[in-house]
Amino acid sequence: MNLAYTDEDIAFRTEIRTFIEENYPARLRAFADRDDMGKEDFLEWHRILGARGWSAPAWPTQYGGPGWGPTQRYIFGEELARAQTIPVLPFGINMVAPVIYTFGTQEQKDRYLPPILKGEEWWCQGYSEPGSGSDLASLKTKAERDGDFYVVNGQKTWTTLAQHADWGFFLVRTKADGKPQEGISFLLIDMNTPGITVRPIITIDGGHEVNEVWLENVRVPVANLVGQENMGWTCAKFLLAHERSGIAGVARSKVGVKRLKELARAETMDGASLIEDPEFSRKIAELEIDLTTLEITELRTLAREQAGKGPGPESSILKIKGTEIQQRLTELAMEAVGNYAAPYVRGFRDEGDNMGVGPDYAHWTSPNYFNMRKTSIYGGSNEIQRNIIAKMVLGL
């Protein structure tokens, strides 16, 4: 693999960087906490990128993608991370849209893809249930056929930002007998349909990011079925492979390492900068080595996609190592600020709590640490990903 950037790549990077500098809304930089953001705040940058034709870097050109190769997509992600922009939410662009343009009807493509591209409709993911997380095939939410509708009953959990969602993509059981995977269907559901209730789950960092979703006699048109009835497991696996590739977060972890070094330079131990401590420097160096290795693996995955092959079992490797690195970043930040990470109380910036206790950069180390505990669980727990690698890669 040739890792040297061409003159065209360098010019492309300059174009992306200039566009971000000139178009990223200054007011969005003021948000340090996603709980402070409303729906329109999340969507504003998405819409700006959509108007430029850049909101869906990996989409085929026939559906509105920019036609970029893997190197361009990688550079684009690096520049977004470098500028610390609000990420475009993945549920529409990176998750349900590839399912729709791969398995959906032409009518579904015409109806759903344009508003996803432009940031006009917000999507959420209805996969996990209270008794079906990593063992997703055991899900119990039922969809029973009633003429031109499915009647859906059940409960989903950990539904990220469902409080803002216009639409959701749900896995439902349409056949009770036989192999569990062979009785699941993939439905697109309008979140404003009568019978849907979204209830908040407050996470360990004190934020409202996830929800439980109750579906009680929700009537969904049969036209909203993607693919064939009882064949939704194929769509589910396809989507999860794309989700796991995106979870790696290499570009933003590179920015995180840079910020960690800045933090370590500011903190002192025994009168010297923490960055000069051999033990702490070793931990940072090991993290950087692992991150570089993961970056090469991600580039190989992008090259595979460019060759016309979808994400394979290596997406599980990206998911495992990417999330572990993200967690190690927050752990080292907590270690660096020490006691200053302790007095965290959500809302202190508004209520005055904790102001003046320690340096400003220490205020968010605790909530970031607690929030990132989730990454090794969502998208298929890392334990399950190791099983996939053992079976699909190692043949065990």
N, C-alpha and C positions, 0 to 999 in steps of 0.2 A: 504494500500500500504506500503510495506516494503522499506524504503528509505536508509537502511544501505547497504553499498557496501560490496560484498563478497571478499574473497582473490583473486578469479579469476578476479573480476572487477578491483581490485587494480593493479594486475599484467598487465592487459590489458591497464590500464591508463599509467603505466610505459613504456610499449612497444610503445604506441602512442607518448608519450612525447619524448622518446629517438629518435624515427624515425624523428620527426619534427626537433629536435635539430641538428640531423646529416644530414638532407637532404633539409631543407628549404633554398633556395638560398639567400645568404647574400645580394646580390645586390637588391633583391626585398624589403628589409627592408628600403631602402633609399627612396622609393616612398612615399611621403606624400599626393600626389594629383593624383587621377585617370586620370586626363587630361594629366599628364606627361607619362602615360603608353601606350605602343603600344600593338598591338594584341598579339605578341609573349610573352610580359611580362605577360599579363593576363593568357595565356595558359600554361606557364612554370610549375607552381605548380600543375595545373590540370594534366598535363602529368606525372609528378613525382608520384603523387598519383595513376594515372591510371596504371602505370607500376607496382606498389605495389599491385594493386587490391583494392584500397581504394577510388577511385574517386566517387563511387556511393553507399554510405552506406545503402540506403534503397531499392536498387534494389533486386529482387529475384535472387537467385544464378544461375538459368538457363540462365539469361541474363548477368551475369558477376558481380553480387553483392557479397559482402563478406560473406553473411549469418549471419550478426550481429543481435542480438536482440535489443529491444528498449534501454536498459541500455547501451549497448556498443555504439550504435549510439549517445546516449546523451553524453557519456564520450568523444567520438571522437570530437563532436562539441565543447565541453568545452575546450578541449586541443587546437584545432585550434584557438579558440577565445583567450585563454590565451596567446598563442604565437603571436597573432595578425597577423596571416597569411592573405594573400590575399584570399578572399573567392572564391571557385569554383563557376563560374557563374551559376545561377540556370536555365537558359532558356532551356538548353539541358538536363542536368542531372535530375533536379527536376520537370520540367514542361512538355516538349514535350515527353521525353522518357517514362514516365508512361502511357501517352496516347497511344503511339505507341505499347508498349508491352501489353496493355490492350485491345485496340480496333483495332490495325493494323493487316495487313496480315502477313504471315510468310515472304514473300519477303520484306516487309517494315521493319520488325524486323531485318532481316539479313543485309539489306542495311544500316540502319540508326543507330542502337544501338551501334555497335562496335566503329565507329568513335566518337560518343558522349562520350562513356566510356573513350576512350583514349585521348580525348581533341584534336582531329584532325579536327573537324568541329565546327564552331561557329554558334549558333542559336540566333534568335531574335523573338519577339512576336508581331504579327500583330492583335491586338484586337481593341483597342480604335480608334475612328474616331473623327473628329472635332465636329460632332453632336451626337456622341454615346460614352459616357464614362461610367458612372454608369448605364445608360439605354442602355446596350450593345446590347440588342436584336433589337434595332432600326437601326443597322448598314446598310449601303447602298452599300458598295463595292460589285460589282456584278461579278459572274462567270457564263458565258453562255457556254453551251456545244457545241463543234464543232468537231464532230467525236471522236477521241481519246484524245482530249484536252479540257480544259476549257480556255476560254478567259476572263481574269480578268481585270476589270477597277474600279478604286476607289482610296481612300486616307486613310492612317492610320497615326496616330499621337502618340506622346510620345513613340516612338519605341526605347527602351533603347539600346544603343551601336550598332544600326543597321549599323553604318559606318564600322564596322568590320565583319559583319555577312556573313557567307557562305550560310546559309539557314534560312528561316523563317517559322513559322507556323501561318497561317492566317485563320481568320473567314471570310467567304464570303457568300453572299446571292445567293442561287441557285433557290429559288422560291419566287415570289413576293406576291402571294395571300395567304390568310389564316393567322393563328396565326404567328406572327413574328418569334418566337422561332423555328417553324417547317419548316422554309425555309432557314436554315443556314447550311453550310457545313464547314468541317475542312480540309484545304489544306496545304500541304508541298510545299514550293516554293523555288527554287534555286534563291538566291539573285543576281546572275550574269545573269539572264534571261533578254533579251532585253525588254525594256519598263519599267524597275524599276529605279526610281530616288530617292536617299536618300538625304534629305536636313537637315542641322543642325538646332536645336532649342537651343539657348543659354539660360540657366536657370538663375534664380535670383542670384545664387552664381557666375555667370560668366563662368560656365563650359559648355562643349559640351558633355553631357551625353545622351540626348534624341534627337530624330529626327522626321521629318515627312517623310513618304514613299509614293510616288506616283506610281500607277500601271496603265499603259496605254497599253491596248491590249497585256497583258502578257499571253503567252501561257504556260499552265501548264498541264502536262500529267494527264489523268484521273487516272492513276496508283498512283498518289500522293494524292488521296483522302483517308483520314483515316476514317474508319467506313463507314456508308451508306450515300448516298446523302440526304441532308435535315435533317440529324440526328446529325449535328455537335454540336448542343446545349448541347447534352449529354456529348460529349468530353470536351466542354468548361467549363461546371460546374465541371466536374471531375478534370480538370486541375486547376481551380481556388481554389478548396478546398485544393489541394496540395500547391499551391502558398501561400495561406493565412496562412497555418500552418508554412511555412518557414519564412514568414515576421516577425513573433514574435521576433526572434533574441534575445532570452533570454540569451544565453551564452555570446554574445558580449555586451549586456547591462550590464551584471555582471562585465565585464572588464571595461565598461564605468563608472560604479559606483566607482570602485577602483580608476580610474584615476581622477574622480571628487573629491574624497576625498584628493588625492595628491595635486590637484590644490588648494583646499580650505585650506590645511595646508600651502601652499606657499603664499597665499594671506593674507593680513592683513586688519583689520578694527579697528580703534581706538587703534592702537598699539598692538592688539592681533591677533592671527591666526583666519581666518574666520571660521575654523572648530569648534572653541570654541564658536561662536555666537549661542545662543539658537535657534533663528529663522531659521538660515540657516541649522543648524544641524537637526532641526525638518523636514525641507523639504527633506533632504537626507534620514532621517529615514523613512518617509512616502513613498518615492520612493523605498527604499529597501523592505519594507513590501509588496508593490504592486508587485514588481518584484518576490519576493519569492512565492507569491500566484499564479502568472502567471506561474512560473516554475512548480509548482505542477500540474496545469492544462495541461501544455505541456506534462508532464510525463504521465498523464492519457490518453492523446491523443495517445502517442506512444504505451501505453499498449493496447489501442483499436486496433491500427493497427496490433500489434503483434498477436492479437486474430483473425486476418483475416478480420477486418472491416476497411473500408477506412475512411478518415477524415470525420467527420460529421459536424453538425452545430457549434460544439465547435471550429472549425477552425476560425469561425468569431469572437469568443471571443478572441482567440489568436491574431488575426489580430488587433482588436480594442485596446486591452490593450498593446500589444507589441509596436505598433506604438506610442501610447500616451506616454509610458515610454521613448522611444527613443527621442521623442520631448522634454520631460521634462528634460532629461539629457542635451541636448544642451542648453535649456533655463537656467538651473542652472549654466552651464559653463559660459554663457554670463553674468549672474548676478555676478558671482564670479570675473571675470576679469574686469568688469565695463568698464571704458573708453578705456582700452587697446584693447577692441574688435572693436572699431570704425574705426581705420584707415586702414582697410583691403582693399587691392587692389590685384586682381588676378595677379600672375606673379611677385610679389615683390621679390621672392627668386632669380629670374633670372635678374631682372632689377634694383634691389637695393631699390625699394620703400619699405618704412616702416621698413627697417632694423634698429634695435636699438630703435624702438618705442615699449616700453613694453617688457615683458619677452617672450621668444620663444614660450612657451606653449600657449600664448594668440593668436598667429597668426592665428590659424585655428578655433577659436571659432565661428567667424562670418560665414565663408563659411559652416561650419558644421551645424550651426543653420539654415541658409537659405535652404540648401540642404534637410534637414530633414523635411521641411514643406510638402514635397511630400508624406511622408509615410502614412499619414491618408487618402490619395486620391487614390494612385495606388492599384491594386489588388482588386478593388471594394471599393468605399469610405466607411468610417466608418459609415456614415449615413445609407447607404444601408445595411451594416452588422448588424446594430441594427434592421432594418426591418426583416432581415433573422432570427435573434434570436427571435424576437417577434412572428414570424409566426411559425418557425420550432421547437423552444424550448418551448416557453410559450403558443403556440396555440392561439394567439390573432388574 
